[in-house]
Amino acid sequence: MEDDQLQTLHEIRSIMDRSTRFQSLSGLSGIFVGLCAMAGAGAVQWYLTVHQLEYPELYQESLAPETIWFVVLAATAVFCLAAATVLYFTTLKARKSRQSVWTLQSKRLLLNFCLPMAVGGAFCSVLLFHNIGYLVAPGMLVFYGLALINASKFAFADLRSLGVFELALGLVSGFKIEYGLLAWTLGFGLLHVFYGSVIYYKYEKYND
């Protein structure tokens, strides 16, 4: 009798989660986003090496316009590849589970994620306008962490802990600006690969 009641409560909770959370986010997308970010960081490091620039030295003088443009283009390319990857794997998972991608939950998720990201993008543009480029990497991590925390209530709860780590890493790298590129690589790269793997093995692997 007690087991039946617990099973009923579990089913009710599962139904409530499905009605309030977007379940089609794929852990594989997180893994590939991390790989894209590490590739972008590698491209920036390559540029700095070719032009004989040491990363800490970038904070001791004004950044050359071509350096700013290369970093901006690399970040934009990573963002576009990441967005395409998330869209692809999310659509694929939704089709497998016979669910719609464009639902009320996905709209809420997107809105709560994009608002902090849009503000963060505007703030980073202000930093570049005033030639304070050394705070862009920490700023991106901070606002990305806030976006994940804000959106986590409409998706997997694991996104909240990822957001907390991103936020903490951004704040720490704001005090240690010479490690900005390393923090960016860890936050957008390795943490994504790790949490993407956790989400995949936790929610997807044995349901395929």
Residue pairs with C-beta under 8 A, 6 or more apart in sequence:
17 23
19 105
20 105
20 154
21 105
21 153
21 154
21 155
21 156
22 103
22 105
22 106
22 108
22 109
22 154
22 155
23 97
23 99
23 155
23 203
24 90
24 93
24 94
24 97
24 99
24 101
24 106
25 86
25 90
25 93
25 155
25 156
25 199
26 86
26 89
26 90
26 92
26 93
26 199
26 200
26 204
27 195
27 196
27 197
27 198
27 199
27 200
27 201
27 202
27 203
27 204
28 89
28 196
28 200
28 204
29 85
29 86
29 88
29 89
29 90
29 196
30 192
30 193
30 195
30 196
30 197
30 199
30 200
31 192
31 193
31 196
31 197
31 200
32 82
32 85
32 89
32 196
33 82
33 85
33 86
33 188
33 192
33 196
34 188
34 189
34 190
34 191
34 192
34 193
34 194
34 196
35 189
35 193
36 78
36 81
36 82
36 85
37 78
37 82
37 184
37 185
37 188
37 189
37 192
38 185
38 189
38 190
39 78
40 74
40 75
40 77
40 78
41 181
41 184
41 185
41 188
41 189
43 74
44 70
44 71
44 74
44 181
45 55
45 181
47 53
47 67
47 70
47 71
47 74
48 54
48 55
48 58
51 67
53 67
55 178
55 180
55 181
56 178
58 67
58 133
58 134
59 134
59 177
59 178
62 131
63 131
63 133
68 128
68 133
71 133
72 128
75 140
78 188
90 101
91 101
93 204
94 100
94 101
96 208
105 154
108 154
109 151
109 154
109 155
112 147
112 150
112 151
112 153
112 154
113 147
113 148
113 150
113 151
114 147
115 147
115 150
116 143
116 144
116 146
116 147
116 150
117 143
117 144
117 147
119 143
120 139
120 140
120 142
120 143
120 144
120 146
120 147
121 143
123 139
123 143
124 136
124 139
124 140
124 143
127 133
127 135
127 136
127 139
128 136
134 177
134 180
135 174
135 177
136 180
137 173
137 180
137 181
137 183
137 184
138 170
138 171
138 173
138 174
138 177
138 180
138 183
139 170
139 174
140 170
140 184
140 188
141 166
141 167
141 169
141 170
141 173
141 183
141 184
141 187
141 188
142 166
142 167
142 170
142 171
142 174
143 170
144 163
144 166
144 170
144 187
144 188
145 163
145 164
145 165
145 166
145 167
145 168
145 169
145 170
146 163
146 167
147 163
148 159
148 160
148 162
148 163
148 166
149 159
149 160
149 163
149 164
149 167
150 163
151 159
152 158
152 159
152 160
152 163
153 160
156 199
156 203
158 195
158 198
158 199
158 202
159 195
161 195
162 191
162 192
162 195
165 187
165 191
166 187
166 191
169 183
169 186
169 187
169 191
170 183
170 187
172 183
173 179
173 180
173 182
173 183
173 184
176 183
